[in-house]
Every structure is written in structure tokens, then in C-alpha cells.
Amino acid sequence: MKILLTNDDGYSSNGITKLDEMLAEFGEVTVVAPENNHSGASSSLTLKNPLRIRKFKDKGFYVNGTPADCVFMALTRILESPPDILISGINHGANLGDDVLYSGTVGAAMGARFYSLPSLAVSITNLKPNYLSTAVEVVREIIEKKLDDLPNQSSILNINVPDIPIEELQGYSLTRLGRRKMPENARINTDAYGNEIHWVGPPPNPVLGQEGTDFDAISKNKVSITPLAKDFTDFRSMEKFKDWL
């Protein structure tokens, strides 16, 4: 199996390093990841600055750009042939609900839409995880036992793993994306010169009472797996909009 491994936390992140070590059991792993942290980059591409590819080990490269840049460079410049699977992660911090719109982890995984291959966006729910090995073992189990049986081999799966010991996991749950509350107004701060500065800040809390969502699964110590659509078209509204137009 040929595996393309990327992330949005940067090529030296502990999450991608541990995953790289485990995935070597399954075949040839090529790491192409950002030089620096690009959390929140979504699927953005660098269009007005040159990109540079640097090699940091055998089958390991970093790019001075976004996660989506890394996947683009891997598929068009680095790899001689398409991989069998694209894995993005392990991200330090959850990517739940509305987070997928901003997530560089998910944005990188979306790069698989150009090929008919499965893609996994993997996150653990703590920015400073204590049980990273749990997420590593979850990925191992999915590849060993479930990958060949995917109902759609070009699936993009958003996977969130609770930051708990693996023996405390309560199984897996197929979920839909939940919703977060509206962010609160940020406090205005000033820099050393008295100028206003603003922070987007951490993501707001989820809306309560969301059964069947990724938030619900995580609250029950389950691994959340959400299949993501590659086409943003709202097909259910097409007929209504024909009349409107």
C-alpha cells in the first residue's frame, strides 16, 4: 500500500510522527507536510508566493505553504504515481461540527477528491493530548479491518478520537456534523503601542442536545466517524431555486 501522510500542525508534530511510525507497517509512507503550523487554513492554496519543497528524511518532505499546498505538491511534483490512501493527521485538537469548514486537517484530506481513493482526516480532542496512542491505534484498526470494506472507496472520513486511554473507548459511532454556538464578542486588546489587536480565540461550545452528531459521540467517549461530501451543492433545494429564478 502506498500512503500519503500530511497534516496541518507541521511536519515535526508529534501526531504525524507517531502516525508515520505505525503506518510503516502497512506499506510505503510518504510524508508531505507544512513547514509550520497552519491550523485553520482550510483548503486554501498559496497563489502569490513561491513554494519550496525541502526533504527532511527519506520519503519525507516539508513545504513552506498550507496543508492543501502540500497535497497538491505531493500529487503533482513529488509522487510518481497516486497513493492508495491519503491520511491527514493526527491533529492536536478536535475538528467537530462547523470546525470542518476551517480545518486545515480536513482541507488537506479534501485533496483526495481529485482521485478515486479514500481519505482520512484524523483528530484527537485535546490540543495537548495525553493519549495520542489511542488515536494511532484507532487508525490502525480502521486500516486493518475496515478499509477494504468501505462502501465508497473515494470516501472522505472525518475521524475524531477522545483523548482517553484506549480501554475506556466506548466503540465507534457514525455521525453527522454538529453545530457550535455563535462565538462571543472578543475583548479588545492593545499592543505595546496602544493599537487595537483582536483574537479569533478558541472555538465556541457546541449547541446542546445534538443527538447523533460528532459532539454527541465524543461526549459518550466514542470515536466519531463522519463521511464528508466533496460537492457543496445543495441538491435538495435545486427544485425550489428553479421556481425562484
C-alpha positions as CSV (number, residue, x, y, z in Angstrom):
1,M,0.0,0.0,0.0
2,K,1.2,3.5,-0.9
3,I,0.2,6.1,1.8
4,L,0.4,9.8,1.5
5,L,0.6,11.4,5.0
6,T,0.1,15.1,5.8
7,N,-1.3,17.3,8.5
8,D,-1.8,21.0,9.4
9,D,0.3,21.1,12.6
10,G,3.6,20.9,10.8
11,Y,5.9,18.1,9.7
12,S,7.6,17.9,13.2
13,S,4.3,17.5,15.1
14,N,4.1,14.5,17.5
15,G,0.8,13.5,15.9
16,I,2.2,13.0,12.4
17,T,5.4,11.5,13.7
18,K,3.7,8.7,15.7
19,L,1.3,8.0,12.8
20,D,4.1,7.8,10.4
21,E,5.9,5.2,12.5
22,M,2.7,3.0,12.8
23,L,1.7,3.3,9.1
24,A,5.1,1.9,8.0
25,E,3.7,-1.5,8.9
26,F,1.2,-1.2,6.1
27,G,3.5,-0.2,3.2
28,E,5.4,2.8,1.8
29,V,4.6,6.1,3.6
30,T,5.4,9.4,2.0
31,V,5.1,12.4,4.3
32,V,4.5,15.8,2.7
33,A,3.5,18.3,5.4
34,P,3.7,22.0,6.1
35,E,6.9,23.5,7.4
36,N,5.0,25.4,10.1
37,N,1.6,25.1,11.8
38,H,-1.3,26.1,9.5
39,S,-4.3,25.3,11.7
40,G,-7.4,27.0,10.3
41,A,-6.1,27.1,6.8
42,S,-9.0,25.0,5.4
43,S,-8.3,24.2,1.7
44,S,-6.5,27.4,0.9
45,L,-3.7,27.5,-1.6
46,T,-0.7,29.8,-1.8
47,L,-1.1,31.7,-5.1
48,K,1.2,34.7,-4.9
49,N,4.3,33.4,-3.2
50,P,6.7,30.7,-4.4
51,L,6.6,27.3,-2.7
52,R,9.7,25.4,-1.8
53,I,9.9,21.6,-1.2
54,R,12.5,20.5,1.3
55,K,13.5,16.9,2.1
56,F,13.9,16.2,5.9
57,K,14.3,12.3,5.6
58,D,13.8,9.5,3.1
59,K,10.2,9.8,1.8
60,G,9.7,12.9,4.0
61,F,9.2,16.4,2.7
62,Y,8.0,19.7,4.1
63,V,6.6,22.7,2.1
64,N,6.5,26.4,3.1
65,G,2.8,26.5,2.5
66,T,-0.6,25.3,3.6
67,P,-1.8,21.7,4.0
68,A,-3.7,21.9,0.7
69,D,-0.4,23.1,-0.9
70,C,1.3,20.0,0.5
71,V,-1.2,17.7,-1.0
72,F,-1.1,19.5,-4.4
73,M,2.7,19.3,-4.4
74,A,2.7,15.7,-3.4
75,L,0.3,14.7,-6.2
76,T,1.8,16.8,-8.9
77,R,5.5,17.1,-8.1
78,I,6.7,14.5,-5.5
79,L,4.9,11.2,-6.0
80,E,5.5,9.3,-9.3
81,S,2.0,7.7,-9.1
82,P,-1.1,8.4,-7.0
83,P,-1.2,6.9,-3.5
84,D,-3.7,4.2,-2.4
85,I,-4.9,6.4,0.5
86,L,-4.4,9.9,1.9
87,I,-4.3,10.4,5.6
88,S,-4.2,13.8,7.3
89,G,-3.3,14.0,11.0
90,I,-3.2,13.2,13.7
91,N,-4.4,16.7,14.5
92,H,-3.9,18.0,18.0
93,G,-7.4,19.3,18.8
94,A,-10.9,18.3,17.7
95,N,-12.4,19.0,14.3
96,L,-16.1,18.7,15.1
97,G,-19.2,20.3,13.5
98,D,-18.5,23.7,12.0
99,D,-14.8,23.2,12.5
100,V,-14.6,21.2,9.3
101,L,-15.1,24.5,7.3
102,Y,-11.9,26.0,8.7
103,S,-9.8,22.9,9.4
104,G,-6.5,22.5,7.6
105,T,-6.6,18.8,8.6
106,V,-9.9,18.4,6.7
107,G,-8.8,20.7,3.9
108,A,-5.8,18.5,3.2
109,A,-7.9,15.4,3.2
110,M,-10.2,17.0,0.6
111,G,-7.3,16.9,-1.8
112,A,-8.2,13.2,-2.4
113,R,-11.2,14.4,-4.4
114,F,-9.0,14.5,-7.5
115,Y,-8.5,10.8,-7.3
116,S,-10.8,7.8,-6.5
117,L,-9.0,7.0,-3.3
118,P,-10.1,7.0,0.4
119,S,-9.0,9.8,2.7
120,L,-9.0,10.1,6.4
121,A,-8.9,13.3,8.4
122,V,-7.9,12.2,12.0
123,S,-8.0,14.4,15.1
124,I,-7.7,13.8,18.8
125,T,-9.8,16.0,21.1
126,N,-7.0,17.7,23.1
127,L,-4.6,20.4,22.0
128,K,-2.1,18.8,24.2
129,P,-3.1,15.1,24.0
130,N,-2.2,12.7,26.8
131,Y,-3.3,9.6,24.9
132,L,-2.1,10.1,21.4
133,S,-1.5,6.3,21.2
134,T,-5.3,5.9,21.3
135,A,-5.7,7.7,18.1
136,V,-2.8,5.8,16.5
137,E,-4.5,2.5,17.4
138,V,-7.9,3.7,16.0
139,V,-6.3,4.4,12.7
140,R,-4.5,1.0,12.8
141,E,-7.8,-0.8,13.4
142,I,-9.6,1.1,10.6
143,I,-6.9,0.3,8.1
144,E,-6.6,-3.4,9.2
145,K,-10.3,-4.2,9.5
146,K,-12.4,-1.7,7.7
147,L,-10.6,0.0,4.8
148,D,-11.2,-2.7,2.2
149,D,-14.9,-2.8,3.0
150,L,-15.6,0.9,2.6
151,P,-19.0,1.3,0.7
152,N,-17.4,4.1,-1.3
153,Q,-13.7,3.8,-2.0
154,S,-13.4,7.5,-2.6
155,S,-14.8,8.3,0.8
156,I,-13.5,11.3,2.9
157,L,-14.0,10.4,6.6
158,N,-13.6,13.0,9.4
159,I,-12.5,11.0,12.4
160,N,-12.4,12.4,15.9
161,V,-10.9,10.4,18.8
162,P,-11.4,11.2,22.5
163,D,-8.2,11.8,24.4
164,I,-8.7,8.9,26.8
165,P,-7.0,5.5,27.4
166,I,-7.9,3.1,24.6
167,E,-9.5,0.7,27.1
168,E,-12.0,3.4,28.0
169,L,-13.3,3.9,24.5
170,Q,-16.9,3.0,24.1
171,G,-16.7,2.0,20.5
172,Y,-17.3,3.8,17.2
173,S,-20.2,5.9,16.1
174,L,-21.2,7.0,12.5
175,T,-22.2,10.7,13.0
176,R,-23.4,13.8,11.3
177,L,-21.7,17.1,11.8
178,G,-23.0,19.1,14.8
179,R,-23.2,22.8,15.3
180,R,-21.3,25.2,17.6
181,K,-22.8,28.2,19.3
182,M,-22.3,31.7,17.9
183,P,-18.9,33.0,19.0
184,E,-19.0,35.6,21.8
185,N,-17.7,39.1,21.1
186,A,-13.9,39.1,21.6
187,R,-12.4,41.5,24.1
188,I,-10.4,44.3,22.5
189,N,-6.8,44.3,23.5
190,T,-4.0,46.7,22.6
191,D,-0.4,46.2,21.6
192,A,2.7,47.8,23.1
193,Y,2.0,50.9,21.0
194,G,-1.7,51.3,22.1
195,N,-3.1,50.0,18.8
196,E,-6.1,47.7,18.9
197,I,-5.5,43.9,18.4
198,H,-8.0,41.1,18.1
199,W,-8.0,37.4,18.5
200,V,-10.4,34.9,16.9
201,G,-9.9,32.7,20.0
202,P,-10.8,29.1,20.7
203,P,-14.0,27.6,19.1
204,P,-17.2,28.2,21.0
205,N,-19.1,25.5,22.8
206,P,-21.5,23.1,20.9
207,V,-25.2,23.7,20.8
208,L,-26.8,21.4,23.4
209,G,-29.0,18.4,22.7
210,Q,-27.4,17.2,19.3
211,E,-28.1,13.5,19.3
212,G,-26.4,11.6,16.5
213,T,-23.7,14.2,16.0
214,D,-20.0,14.1,16.3
215,F,-20.2,16.2,19.5
216,D,-22.7,13.6,21.0
217,A,-20.3,10.7,20.2
218,I,-17.3,12.4,21.8
219,S,-19.3,13.2,24.9
220,K,-20.0,9.4,25.2
221,N,-16.3,8.5,24.8
222,K,-16.9,7.1,21.3
223,V,-14.8,7.6,18.2
224,S,-16.8,9.8,15.8
225,I,-16.7,9.0,12.1
226,T,-18.4,11.4,9.7
227,P,-18.4,10.9,5.9
228,L,-17.9,14.2,4.2
229,A,-19.3,15.4,0.8
230,K,-17.0,16.6,-1.8
231,D,-19.8,18.6,-3.6
232,F,-21.2,21.5,-1.7
233,T,-24.2,21.8,-3.9
234,D,-27.5,21.8,-2.0
235,F,-29.3,19.4,-4.2
236,R,-32.4,19.3,-2.0
237,S,-33.0,23.0,-2.8
238,M,-32.4,22.8,-6.5
239,E,-36.1,22.5,-7.5
240,K,-37.2,25.4,-5.2
241,F,-34.5,27.6,-6.7
242,K,-35.7,26.8,-10.2
243,D,-39.0,28.4,-9.3
244,W,-37.3,31.3,-7.6
245,L,-35.1,32.0,-10.6
